[in-house]
Amino acid sequence: MQLLLVEDDALLGAGLRAALGKAGFSVTWVKDGKSALDALEAHEFVAMVLDVGLPKISGTEVVRSLRANNNPIPVLILTATDTTRDKVICLECGADDFLGKTAEMEELVARLRALVRRAGRSSGALCVGELRLDLDSHTLTNGGEPIKLTNREFKVLRALMEAAGRILTRAQLEESLYGWKDGVDSNAIEVHIHNLRLKLGSSILRTVRGVGYTISRDNA
């Protein structure tokens, strides 16, 4: 699930991106309100975690701008100030939830998943042929047999299963894995595809030379 994180504190932002990545989100991290609006215009995200005190455009103004343009993306405000008045202001400007920065990561992840479910953006599981990828528990079975995946293998396979029957380019897979602004290892996608083939069988994932990769709807 593609998630937008907007946080100007470098240390906190890096920690949040790592933790949310381990929880199964593909995180794009930006550090100011203008970059957040630019990212939302260019890409689709299932939810946004948003700081209030941001450079250029504040978090509350970002939310007001989104709602004025009828963008329904779920927004969870994450801020150091968590008084009742602060909560009221954030919720009235259009945010969906509010959490203090001292909250446990487990609670943040649970609230995000709840927002995504309420927005109807998570289907629970993806099924393609004999493959079943559970989006909540991060587990994969092939014909009922469990298969262990690394976090990045899970993200690559999820992107391919969501696009079953279509070809995804390397750039599209890189975006699902790293987010649109992150650095990318030169051969990372090839490595993950190779490892997935070892685990699933060579016939399930197909390379379309010069174009990208695909998985057939029936695994044939």
C-alpha positions as CSV (number, residue, x, y, z in Angstrom):
1,M,0.0,0.0,0.0
2,Q,1.4,3.3,-1.1
3,L,1.6,5.7,1.9
4,L,2.6,9.4,1.9
5,L,4.5,10.5,5.0
6,V,5.0,14.3,5.5
7,E,7.5,15.1,8.3
8,D,10.2,17.7,8.3
9,D,12.2,16.3,11.2
10,A,14.9,14.2,9.6
11,L,15.4,11.7,12.4
12,L,11.8,11.2,13.2
13,G,10.9,10.9,9.5
14,A,13.6,8.3,8.8
15,G,12.4,6.2,11.8
16,L,8.7,6.4,10.8
17,R,9.5,5.4,7.2
18,A,11.5,2.4,8.4
19,A,8.8,1.3,10.8
20,L,5.9,1.8,8.4
21,G,7.9,0.0,5.7
22,K,8.2,-3.0,8.1
23,A,4.5,-2.9,8.7
24,G,3.9,-3.4,5.0
25,F,3.5,0.1,3.6
26,S,5.4,1.4,0.7
27,V,6.4,4.9,2.0
28,T,7.0,8.1,0.1
29,W,8.5,10.6,2.5
30,V,8.5,14.4,1.8
31,K,9.4,17.2,4.2
32,D,7.2,20.2,3.5
33,G,3.6,21.0,2.7
34,K,4.2,22.0,-0.9
35,S,6.0,18.8,-1.7
36,A,3.1,16.9,-0.1
37,L,0.6,18.6,-2.5
38,D,2.9,18.0,-5.5
39,A,3.2,14.3,-4.6
40,L,-0.6,13.9,-4.1
41,E,-1.2,15.5,-7.5
42,A,1.2,13.2,-9.3
43,H,0.6,9.9,-7.5
44,E,-2.2,8.0,-5.7
45,F,-1.8,7.0,-2.1
46,V,-4.0,4.9,0.2
47,A,-3.4,7.3,3.1
48,M,-1.3,10.2,4.4
49,V,0.5,10.7,7.7
50,L,0.9,14.4,8.2
51,D,2.8,16.7,10.6
52,V,1.2,20.0,11.4
53,G,4.2,22.3,11.7
54,L,5.6,22.1,8.2
55,P,7.7,24.5,6.2
56,K,6.1,26.4,3.2
57,I,2.5,25.1,3.8
58,S,1.3,23.9,7.2
59,G,-0.3,20.5,7.7
60,T,-3.8,22.0,8.3
61,E,-3.6,24.0,5.1
62,V,-2.6,20.9,3.2
63,V,-5.7,19.1,4.4
64,R,-7.9,22.1,3.7
65,S,-6.6,22.3,0.2
66,L,-7.2,18.6,-0.4
67,R,-10.8,18.8,0.9
68,A,-11.5,21.9,-1.1
69,N,-10.6,19.9,-4.2
70,N,-12.7,16.9,-3.1
71,N,-9.6,14.7,-2.5
72,P,-10.9,12.0,-0.1
73,I,-7.5,10.5,0.9
74,P,-7.5,9.4,4.6
75,V,-5.3,11.8,6.6
76,L,-3.8,11.0,10.0
77,I,-2.3,14.0,11.7
78,L,0.8,13.2,13.7
79,T,2.0,16.0,15.9
80,A,3.8,16.9,19.1
81,T,0.8,18.9,20.5
82,D,-2.2,16.8,21.4
83,T,-4.5,19.0,23.4
84,T,-8.3,18.7,22.9
85,R,-8.2,22.1,21.1
86,D,-5.5,20.9,18.7
87,K,-7.5,17.8,17.9
88,V,-10.7,19.8,17.2
89,I,-8.8,22.2,14.9
90,C,-7.3,19.3,12.9
91,L,-10.5,17.3,12.6
92,E,-12.5,20.4,11.6
93,C,-10.0,21.2,8.8
94,G,-10.7,17.8,7.3
95,A,-8.3,15.3,8.9
96,D,-9.7,11.8,9.7
97,D,-7.6,11.0,12.8
98,F,-5.2,12.6,15.2
99,L,-2.3,11.0,17.1
100,G,0.5,12.5,19.3
101,K,4.1,11.8,18.3
102,T,4.7,10.0,21.6
103,A,2.2,7.3,20.6
104,E,3.4,3.7,20.1
105,M,4.1,2.6,16.5
106,E,1.7,-0.3,17.0
107,E,-1.1,2.2,17.6
108,L,-0.2,4.3,14.6
109,V,-0.1,1.3,12.3
110,A,-3.5,0.0,13.6
111,R,-5.1,3.4,13.1
112,L,-3.7,3.7,9.6
113,R,-5.1,0.3,8.7
114,A,-8.5,1.2,10.1
115,L,-8.5,4.4,8.0
116,V,-7.6,2.5,4.9
117,R,-10.3,-0.2,5.6
118,R,-13.0,2.5,6.2
119,A,-12.0,4.2,2.9
120,G,-12.5,0.9,1.1
121,R,-8.9,0.8,-0.1
122,S,-7.8,-2.6,1.2
123,S,-9.3,-5.8,0.0
124,G,-7.7,-8.0,2.7
125,A,-6.2,-10.5,0.2
126,L,-5.1,-10.8,-3.4
127,C,-5.8,-14.1,-5.2
128,V,-4.2,-14.9,-8.6
129,G,-4.5,-18.6,-9.6
130,E,-3.2,-20.7,-6.8
131,L,-1.5,-17.7,-5.1
132,R,-3.1,-16.0,-2.2
133,L,-1.4,-12.9,-0.7
134,D,-2.9,-11.7,2.6
135,L,-2.4,-8.0,2.9
136,D,-3.0,-7.8,6.6
137,S,-0.9,-10.7,7.9
138,H,1.7,-10.4,5.1
139,T,1.6,-14.1,4.3
140,L,1.6,-15.9,1.0
141,T,0.3,-19.3,0.1
142,N,0.6,-21.2,-3.2
143,G,-1.9,-23.9,-3.5
144,G,-2.4,-23.7,0.3
145,E,1.3,-24.1,1.0
146,P,2.8,-21.2,3.0
147,I,5.8,-19.4,1.4
148,K,8.0,-17.0,3.3
149,L,8.7,-13.7,1.7
150,T,10.9,-10.8,2.7
151,N,9.2,-7.4,3.0
152,R,10.5,-6.2,-0.4
153,E,9.6,-9.5,-2.1
154,F,6.1,-9.0,-0.7
155,K,5.9,-5.5,-2.2
156,V,7.1,-6.6,-5.6
157,L,4.7,-9.6,-5.7
158,R,1.8,-7.5,-4.5
159,A,2.4,-5.0,-7.3
160,L,2.5,-7.8,-9.9
161,M,-0.6,-9.5,-8.5
162,E,-2.6,-6.2,-8.4
163,A,-1.7,-5.8,-12.1
164,A,-2.2,-9.5,-13.1
165,G,-2.4,-9.9,-16.8
166,R,-0.6,-6.5,-17.5
167,I,3.1,-5.8,-17.8
168,L,4.8,-3.6,-15.2
169,T,7.9,-1.8,-16.1
170,R,11.0,-1.8,-13.9
171,A,10.3,1.8,-13.0
172,Q,6.7,1.0,-11.9
173,L,8.0,-1.9,-9.7
174,E,10.7,0.4,-8.3
175,E,8.1,2.9,-7.3
176,S,6.0,0.3,-5.5
177,L,9.2,-0.8,-3.7
178,Y,10.8,2.5,-2.8
179,G,8.4,5.4,-3.4
180,W,8.8,8.0,-6.1
181,K,11.6,10.1,-4.6
182,D,13.9,7.4,-3.0
183,G,17.2,6.2,-4.3
184,V,17.1,2.8,-6.0
185,D,19.7,0.0,-6.2
186,S,20.6,-0.5,-9.8
187,N,19.7,-4.3,-9.9
188,A,17.3,-4.5,-7.0
189,I,14.2,-5.4,-9.0
190,E,16.1,-8.2,-10.9
191,V,17.3,-9.6,-7.6
192,H,13.8,-9.7,-6.1
193,I,12.3,-11.2,-9.2
194,H,15.0,-13.9,-9.3
195,N,14.3,-14.7,-5.6
196,L,10.5,-14.9,-6.2
197,R,11.0,-17.3,-9.1
198,L,13.1,-19.5,-6.8
199,K,10.2,-19.6,-4.3
200,L,7.2,-19.7,-6.7
201,G,8.6,-21.5,-9.7
202,S,10.1,-20.1,-12.9
203,S,6.8,-20.1,-14.9
204,I,4.7,-17.9,-12.7
205,L,6.6,-14.6,-13.2
206,R,7.4,-13.8,-16.9
207,T,9.9,-11.3,-18.2
208,V,8.9,-9.4,-21.3
209,R,12.2,-8.5,-22.8
210,G,12.8,-4.7,-23.1
211,V,9.4,-3.9,-21.4
212,G,9.1,-5.4,-17.9
213,Y,7.5,-8.2,-15.9
214,T,4.1,-9.8,-15.6
215,I,2.1,-12.5,-13.8
216,S,-0.7,-14.2,-15.6
217,R,-4.2,-14.2,-14.1
218,D,-4.3,-18.0,-13.9
219,N,-0.5,-18.6,-13.1
220,A,-0.2,-20.6,-16.3
